[in-house]
Amino acid sequence: MPFPQSKIRNFSIIAHIDHGKSTLADRILEVTGALTQREAREQFLDKMDIERERGITIKAQNVRLRYTAKDGETYQLNLIDTPGHVDFNYEVSRSLSACEGAILVVDSTQGVEAQTLANVYLAIDQGLEVLPVLNKVDLPSSDLDKTKQEIEQIIGLDTSEAVPCSGKTGIGVPDILEEIVKKVPPPKGKEDAPLRALIFDSWYDSYRGAMIMFRVVDGTIKRGDKVRFMSTKIEYEVTELGTFTPHAASLEEIGPGEVGFLAANIKSVHDTKVGDTITHAVSQNHKPANDPLPGFKEVKPMVFAGIFPTDSSDYPTLRDALEKLQLNDAAFSFEADSSEALGFGYRCGFLGLLHMEIIQERLDREFNLDLITTAPSVVYHVYTTAESTDTMVIVDNPAKLPPPQNIQRIEEPFVKLTVHVPQAYVGAVLTLCQDKRGTQLDMTCPSADRYIIVYDIPFAEVLFDFHDKLKSVSRGYASMDYEITGYKPGNLVKVDLMVNGEPLDALSIIVHRDRAYNRGRGLAEKLKEFVPQQQYEVAIQAAIGGKIIARETVRALRKDVTAKCYGGDISRKRKLLEKQKEGKKRMKQVGSVEIPQKAFLAILKVDQ
Ligand SMILES: Nc1nc2c(ncn2[C@@H]2O[C@H](COP(=O)(O)OP(=O)(O)OP(=O)(O)O)[C@@H](O)[C@H]2O)c(=O)[nH]1
């Protein structure tokens, strides 16, 4: 018998980054007896190493809990933890699609921030019941009245029953559980209808193949059932069904309204698609559903960079690793690419810089690959002077920009940027946005000492160091969120770098013409810092369309690493040579000069 839907509550926790989602989620696990105190202290839900180190949540995790409420009934709570960073909004909306309610965590020492609002809108759009809670009440700077006022004025949610709580001490957590039972509506799937289950996550397990996380909407799925993925029409026999409690637990069946995972010896990562609907294959007992569930909006990568193996024999391993990562992360894309400077590799698409860094780290850690990543770029729409009707080309790699004489105009992506900031820093934020080619759209002051500033600004300008700069001009008080709005023409040019006359295609950038000279000079100076001295002079030049705009010279020097060794200490000498070899791993030969990986990333740090 499936679990009665009237006793199921599916909910997510949403918040601005660092407002305490993961801590609260762990505390909920502890209060319901799913975790021991020790496990809870270790932040169980943030499983991946990278997450734990950086203290951020990347992949949504979900857990099934049993909770006996004050009404004496036992409920099944399915808790979906969601990431808070703007790069991962798509994961938030996916997780929300498996829920009927969301707990909105607001840090009562900080109040409503940019991503509080962005996340709450995602939940409201999906028709979820939103329950605000006021977190971190254990801190002396907690201000419940001000936080409630902001939630009411900025978001428009009633806070008369908002629970004050602390994920740290556990205060208020039992009240939150009661609120969930009382206010989150139970699922209303059709028990007797053909099976329809929504895939909202998947990952790769080296023993069991592709694993799928899903929410059953109608019908029931059982172990041994033959199921069909509606978009690909491929059929598999379910070998394993389960849920996380939070430890993985096997199940015989998963009924309407429930969440769980399945394994089915799915070897090809292309057979499973997040957003697809699972139904039954035709059999004596089962009839497939006619219509799939509405899937998800496809997420398009917004930022592109080249990833190249330092050792070209790693190329096939890199492909395999990228495929596996893609299964776990639908927003990540890649295609084969080649560079004159770096050889064969892949052009990869990401949602933002944090997303890119995480993929890079996972490739490094989980697959032990030595890689060079090029400077990231946004996607440009380039209108050429070609006579054909289709004159727009999409350029996600500055090296592929057509020659200037063939370009009619270049359009770049713009975002609507929203910044929340206290009054004292409004001036500094306006100057920063202006400096980044922004146009002010709106400025409001919805509550005492909180301004909301909205700008129309090129995506390329917010992509790189904007967040760091915003934090520094506002002493950490400003928060931001952005959404892509569309494309507009810009006066853009490509700046190329050359080392001893050899073009470094992987370092080309597209910038606004007004900044091109400064950027070119800055890039050449920066690159000089990273090019190791050689036995001959090395010229570093920056050029716009063939015209040299800057030149730096790395003086010749013969560096003998063993010079320090005297007295013929062979083992020490060998060690030094070994060390030097190690350091060379992350270098790339360009003509006769080796460029270290650091140089590629340092390009981003050049003041724009
Ligand atoms: N004093 C106090 N600190 C808290 C409380 N809840 C969370 N914190 C701290 O706030 C910081 C952020 O908490 P997390 O739970 O990692 O925040 P999050 O919202 O999950 O952050 P992301 O996963 O990065 O989105 C951590 O240092 C926590 O220890 C609380 O109730 N009281």
The ligand as an SDF file (V2000), in Angstrom:
LIG
                    3D

 32 34  0  0  0  0  0  0  0  0999 V2000
   24.7600   31.9760   15.3010 N   0  0  0  0  0  0  0  0  0  0  0  0
   24.1610   31.2810   14.3420 C   0  0  0  0  0  0  0  0  0  0  0  0
   24.8580   30.9400   13.2520 N   0  0  0  0  0  0  0  0  0  0  0  0
   24.2260   30.2210   12.2940 C   0  0  0  0  0  0  0  0  0  0  0  0
   22.8860   29.8140   12.4250 C   0  0  0  0  0  0  0  0  0  0  0  0
   22.5430   29.1220   11.3170 N   0  0  0  0  0  0  0  0  0  0  0  0
   23.6360   29.0940   10.5330 C   0  0  0  0  0  0  0  0  0  0  0  0
   24.6520   29.7480   11.1100 N   0  0  0  0  0  0  0  0  0  0  0  0
   26.0060   29.9680   10.5590 C   0  0  0  0  0  0  0  0  0  0  0  0
   25.8730   30.7160    9.3570 O   0  0  0  0  0  0  0  0  0  0  0  0
   26.7900   30.2640    8.3510 C   0  0  0  0  0  0  0  0  0  0  0  0
   26.0400   29.8460    7.0960 C   0  0  0  0  0  0  0  0  0  0  0  0
   25.2380   28.7200    7.3810 O   0  0  0  0  0  0  0  0  0  0  0  0
   24.8700   27.6200    6.2900 P   0  0  0  0  0  0  0  0  0  0  0  0
   23.8870   26.7190    6.9090 O   0  0  0  0  0  0  0  0  0  0  0  0
   26.0880   27.0300    5.6880 O   0  0  0  0  0  0  0  0  0  0  0  0
   24.1970   28.5850    5.2270 O   0  0  0  0  0  0  0  0  0  0  0  0
   23.4770   28.2180    3.8670 P   0  0  0  0  0  0  0  0  0  0  0  0
   22.3680   29.1970    3.7300 O   0  0  0  0  0  0  0  0  0  0  0  0
   23.1840   26.7790    3.8130 O   0  0  0  0  0  0  0  0  0  0  0  0
   24.5950   28.5880    2.8760 O   0  0  0  0  0  0  0  0  0  0  0  0
   24.7780   27.9930    1.3960 P   0  0  0  0  0  0  0  0  0  0  0  0
   24.7230   26.5080    1.5240 O   0  0  0  0  0  0  0  0  0  0  0  0
   26.1460   28.4550    1.0570 O   0  0  0  0  0  0  0  0  0  0  0  0
   23.7170   28.5880    0.5750 O   0  0  0  0  0  0  0  0  0  0  0  0
   27.5700   29.1170    8.9840 C   0  0  0  0  0  0  0  0  0  0  0  0
   28.7790   29.6390    9.4760 O   0  0  0  0  0  0  0  0  0  0  0  0
   26.6780   28.6570   10.1420 C   0  0  0  0  0  0  0  0  0  0  0  0
   27.4130   28.1040   11.1970 O   0  0  0  0  0  0  0  0  0  0  0  0
   22.1700   30.1970   13.6090 C   0  0  0  0  0  0  0  0  0  0  0  0
   21.0030   29.9190   13.8180 O   0  0  0  0  0  0  0  0  0  0  0  0
   22.8780   30.9240   14.5190 N   0  0  0  0  0  0  0  0  0  0  0  0
  1  2  1  0
  2  3  2  0
  2 32  1  0
  3  4  1  0
  4  5  2  0
  4  8  1  0
  5  6  1  0
  5 30  1  0
  6  7  2  0
  7  8  1  0
  8  9  1  0
  9 10  1  0
  9 28  1  0
 10 11  1  0
 11 12  1  0
 11 26  1  0
 12 13  1  0
 13 14  1  0
 14 15  2  0
 14 16  1  0
 14 17  1  0
 17 18  1  0
 18 19  2  0
 18 20  1  0
 18 21  1  0
 21 22  1  0
 22 23  2  0
 22 24  1  0
 22 25  1  0
 26 27  1  0
 26 28  1  0
 28 29  1  0
 30 31  2  0
 30 32  1  0
M  END
$$$$
